Amino acid sequence: MKLPYIIIIDDDAQVLRAIQRDIRNEYRDEYKIAATVSAVEALDLIKELKLKNEVVALFISDQRMPEMEGVAFLELANEIFPDARKVLLTAYSDIDAAIKAINTVKLDYYLLKPWQPPEEKLFPVVNDLLNQWHALY
């Protein structure tokens, strides 16, 4: 079986590098990790992945991005990979958007920035979501 993807989107390059580093360090043996600062680029990527019969297990998207909010991105991504798990990265000020997204895009989890230490705040969440995805996939 091909390795499934974890897709990460955050318009803040520093935040993107940090979460990409954490995710890659923990999951690189079992997943391909792709990251971008652009929701539009991410949509293009996942459309291409779908055409190549690749699989996405998890999306991690920032909420506040200039091109498109994370909730809007996850709605579109859900149409392409409906079985993928969805995590929204939020700041405290975006909690209302995250709560709304739980219902509108069937958000699996919202993660507050910063997620440090990842061993306590990031990996347990991602492990649980990936286990759920594997159970259904």
Buried (B, 14 or more C-beta within 10 A) or exposed (E): EEBBBBBBBBBBEEBBEBBBEBBBEBBEEEBBBBBBBBBEEBBEBBEEBEEEEBBBBBBBBBBBBEBBBBBBBBBBBBEEBEEBBBBBBBEEEBEEBBEEBBEEBEBBBBBBBBBEEBEEBBBEBBEEBBEBBEEEE
